[in-house]
Structure formats: structure tokens, C-alpha cells
Amino acid sequence: MIENKLKVQPELLLVGEVEGTLVGAMIAGFDGVRGWIYHLAIAPEYRRRGFATQLVRAAEDGLRRLGCPKVNLQVRAVNHEVVAFYRSIGYEIEERVSMGRRLEAAG
Ligand SMILES: CC(C)(COP(=O)(O)OP(=O)(O)OC[C@H]1O[C@@H](n2cnc3c(N)ncnc32)[C@H](O)[C@@H]1OP(=O)(O)O)[C@@H](O)C(=O)NCCC(=O)NCCS
């Protein structure tokens, strides 16, 4: 995933570092219509210090620079803590049905 992301909008692969220690990472992207936050995680021992907020804000800045008007993300419905996190930084639940299909690699 990292290898692929580095080929497309590599500036939207962000890491958080504290004195040389990797404490968090996230991947976002803009497809020309919407921006998406795909992955975000902060190491357990570094949580509740504002690092995820900083990473999301940095990703939003990067998305804005690409002309992105809106950011979406998907979180498993049972992941209440993550929902609480995103709500705290201004994201709202939008009622949608999320659908997907895995594609086999092109031959
Ligand atoms: C969700 C996650 C990214 C938050 O990271 P974080 O660095 O702790 O978040 P912040 O410190 O920026 O939190 C900002 C605010 O969000 C809210 N918040 C964060 N974690 C929360 C939790 N576990 N429960 C409730 N509210 C929470 C709080 O309002 C918090 O402010 P406060 O600490 O002053 O109360 C982190 O808990 C995580 O990596 N979780 C596991 C990975 C994951 O599931 N990622 C998302 C799927 S893509």
C-alpha cells in the first residue's frame, strides 16, 4: 500500500514523529471529486495528545491545495471511539450505504 501510495499524491501519506519515534500515520487522497481519508492510526501510548488531530489537519491542508472541496471517510459502525474522535474535529455522520467490490489484479 505504501509503495502504491508513493506513486499517487505521495504528499498525502503523512507520518507523525516525536524525537525520531514514529507515533502515527495516515493516508488520504483526492480523486478529482472528493477527498478521502483512508487510514489513520496513532500508537496507543501516544494517544489523546492531539497527534491525530494534527495529522488530519495536515491532510486537509494538502487536500485543499489540490482543490478538494469535501473530505469523506468510512469507519466501522461499531468503532465508537473513532467516531467520537472525528466528531470532535468537526466531521458529521452522513447516512449512506457503503458498498464495495474487490477487483482482481489486471492480467
Ligand atoms: C482514533 C485515533 C486516531 C485518535 O488519535 P489521538 O491522537 O488519540 O486523537 P487526538 O488526541 O487528536 O484526539 C482529539 C479528540 O478526539 C476525541 N477522542 C480521541 N480519542 C477518543 C476516544 N478513544 N474516545 C472518545 N473520544 C476520543 C477527544 O475529544 C479528543 O480530545 P481530548 O483528548 O482533549 O478529549 C486513535 O485512537 C487510533 O489510532 N485508534 C486506532 C486506529 C483506528 O481505529 N483508526 C481509525 C480507522 S481508519
The ligand as a MOL file (V3000), in Angstrom:
LIG
                    3D

  0  0  0     0  0            999 V3000
M  V30 BEGIN CTAB
M  V30 COUNTS 48 50 0 0 0
M  V30 BEGIN ATOM
M  V30 1 C -8.8230 7.4280 16.7510 0
M  V30 2 C -7.3420 7.8060 16.9300 0
M  V30 3 C -6.6890 8.0010 15.5700 0
M  V30 4 C -7.3050 9.1350 17.7490 0
M  V30 5 O -5.9400 9.5330 17.9080 0
M  V30 6 P -5.4710 10.5660 19.0340 0
M  V30 7 O -4.1270 11.0940 18.6560 0
M  V30 8 O -5.6250 9.9590 20.3610 0
M  V30 9 O -6.5770 11.7300 18.8910 0
M  V30 10 P -6.4670 13.2180 19.4610 0
M  V30 11 O -5.5500 13.2540 20.6540 0
M  V30 12 O -6.1490 14.1500 18.3400 0
M  V30 13 O -7.9760 13.4270 19.9620 0
M  V30 14 C -8.7050 14.6160 19.7480 0
M  V30 15 C -10.0660 14.4730 20.4050 0
M  V30 16 O -10.7980 13.3790 19.8320 0
M  V30 17 C -11.6060 12.7460 20.8400 0
M  V30 18 N -11.1390 11.3740 21.0580 0
M  V30 19 C -9.9330 10.8380 20.7070 0
M  V30 20 N -9.8620 9.5330 21.0630 0
M  V30 21 C -11.0450 9.2510 21.6580 0
M  V30 22 C -11.5670 8.0670 22.2670 0
M  V30 23 N -10.8620 6.9270 22.3300 0
M  V30 24 N -12.8170 8.1130 22.8050 0
M  V30 25 C -13.5480 9.2580 22.7680 0
M  V30 26 N -13.1040 10.4240 22.2050 0
M  V30 27 C -11.8640 10.4120 21.6660 0
M  V30 28 C -11.4230 13.5880 22.0960 0
M  V30 29 O -12.4050 14.6150 22.0870 0
M  V30 30 C -10.0400 14.1720 21.8830 0
M  V30 31 O -9.8140 15.3550 22.6230 0
M  V30 32 P -9.3600 15.2270 24.1810 0
M  V30 33 O -8.2210 14.2490 24.2580 0
M  V30 34 O -8.9680 16.6410 24.5180 0
M  V30 35 O -10.5660 14.7320 24.9330 0
M  V30 36 C -6.5910 6.7330 17.7560 0
M  V30 37 O -7.3240 6.4100 18.9130 0
M  V30 38 C -6.3170 5.4530 16.9950 0
M  V30 39 O -5.2750 5.3290 16.3340 0
M  V30 40 N -7.2180 4.4610 17.0750 0
M  V30 41 C -6.9980 3.1480 16.4780 0
M  V30 42 C -6.8670 3.1490 14.9770 0
M  V30 43 C -8.1480 3.3580 14.2660 0
M  V30 44 O -9.1470 2.7060 14.5720 0
M  V30 45 N -8.1350 4.2880 13.2740 0
M  V30 46 C -9.2860 4.6970 12.5270 0
M  V30 47 C -9.7110 3.7930 11.4160 0
M  V30 48 S -9.2190 4.4680 9.8600 0
M  V30 END ATOM
M  V30 BEGIN BOND
M  V30 1 1 1 2
M  V30 2 1 2 3
M  V30 3 1 2 4
M  V30 4 1 2 36
M  V30 5 1 4 5
M  V30 6 1 5 6
M  V30 7 2 6 7
M  V30 8 1 6 8
M  V30 9 1 6 9
M  V30 10 1 9 10
M  V30 11 2 10 11
M  V30 12 1 10 12
M  V30 13 1 10 13
M  V30 14 1 13 14
M  V30 15 1 14 15
M  V30 16 1 15 16
M  V30 17 1 15 30
M  V30 18 1 16 17
M  V30 19 1 17 18
M  V30 20 1 17 28
M  V30 21 1 18 19
M  V30 22 1 18 27
M  V30 23 2 19 20
M  V30 24 1 20 21
M  V30 25 1 21 22
M  V30 26 2 21 27
M  V30 27 1 22 23
M  V30 28 2 22 24
M  V30 29 1 24 25
M  V30 30 2 25 26
M  V30 31 1 26 27
M  V30 32 1 28 29
M  V30 33 1 28 30
M  V30 34 1 30 31
M  V30 35 1 31 32
M  V30 36 2 32 33
M  V30 37 1 32 34
M  V30 38 1 32 35
M  V30 39 1 36 37
M  V30 40 1 36 38
M  V30 41 2 38 39
M  V30 42 1 38 40
M  V30 43 1 40 41
M  V30 44 1 41 42
M  V30 45 1 42 43
M  V30 46 2 43 44
M  V30 47 1 43 45
M  V30 48 1 45 46
M  V30 49 1 46 47
M  V30 50 1 47 48
M  V30 END BOND
M  V30 END CTAB
M  END
